[in-house]
Amino acid sequence: MAVNLKNIKSLLKQKAQPKEEVKQDLPQSAVPDYSKLFCEKLLSEKQPRLDLESYKVPGTDTAYYIKDYLNKEQEQTLLHCIFNLDQERWFEMKSGRALKRYGGEVGPTGLQSQEPLPPYFEAIARGLYERGLFPCEHGAPNHILLNKYKPGDGIMPHKDGPAYHPFVCILSLNSGLILNIWETLEDSRPSTEDGIPKYKARFYLEPRSLFIFTEKHYLDHFHGIEEAVEDRISNDPASPWYVHNLTMTNLTLPNKGEESEQLVGAAKQKQGGEAIIERSDFRLSLTIRYVPLSKE
Ligand SMILES: O=C(O)CCC(=O)C(=O)O
């Protein structure tokens, strides 16, 4: 069977498959070693160092955004690796989101057991480090959470906690959505005045983008994704729907009374400076971090 995005999507629509069924669907002899190809290509290509500060999102505490961090071919190959080579089962949350963990078990003070990352994730982790995008004195990231969201899925407001180096990279694949930051848990609930949560910052995470957050956004604030099938966005800093990194994305919003060529099909609302973007497809995210070994 030819391996393409359509196949990946049909695999995704099914519940987590027992290993035997996945093998039946994709005879190993017919599957090129995408993992090896991907790693060789990614690692052999000169990874130019990037100046992290030039990707800082203005007005945040502190976040960085790099659109098109991966190109489409790299994204496709990574999706092939994730869906066809990794036969671990997804852990399905009651809320709908599904999850896999790589790198080992994390306890309250650090890694309790260390496991190697699959080679395609190792290539991503090393790439971040070599490009100067993961300034960690201990070395390259060693831990990845893979989240799978269907339209309507989200992740509750939370902090990542003290076990990790306080610097997180999130790589988004296949589809985009809004990630919110709130100062307190109280702020994440609809306000009694207008029913809108009090957002500290909002970021549109496009497919293939790299989002990084650290400092107060990591240490003090809560982050999460609303369970929704669409996201409301605005380029007006006075609007509660303001998206801090909008000008750094590939999106442009229509002017008042105008239609946007770019958002046709994706944006329902065509008011100046505001739009609603549907979550029309599944999204995968890699939460990439460094966890020191537990001292216990
Ligand atoms: O999917 C995302 O972008 C966020 C994931 C997240 O917050 C986490 O893994 O802790």
The ligand as an SDF file (V2000), in Angstrom:
LIG
                    3D

 10  9  0  0  0  0  0  0  0  0999 V2000
   -0.2080   20.4610   22.3200 O   0  0  0  0  0  0  0  0  0  0  0  0
    0.2990   21.4940   22.7380 C   0  0  0  0  0  0  0  0  0  0  0  0
    0.6110   22.4140   21.9800 O   0  0  0  0  0  0  0  0  0  0  0  0
    0.4730   21.7010   24.2360 C   0  0  0  0  0  0  0  0  0  0  0  0
    0.8910   20.4630   24.9460 C   0  0  0  0  0  0  0  0  0  0  0  0
    1.1350   20.6660   26.4140 C   0  0  0  0  0  0  0  0  0  0  0  0
    0.7490   21.6380   26.9920 O   0  0  0  0  0  0  0  0  0  0  0  0
    1.8810   19.6580   27.1640 C   0  0  0  0  0  0  0  0  0  0  0  0
    2.2640   18.6160   26.5960 O   0  0  0  0  0  0  0  0  0  0  0  0
    2.1010   19.8850   28.3760 O   0  0  0  0  0  0  0  0  0  0  0  0
  1  2  2  0
  2  3  1  0
  2  4  1  0
  4  5  1  0
  5  6  1  0
  6  7  2  0
  6  8  1  0
  8  9  2  0
  8 10  1  0
M  END
$$$$
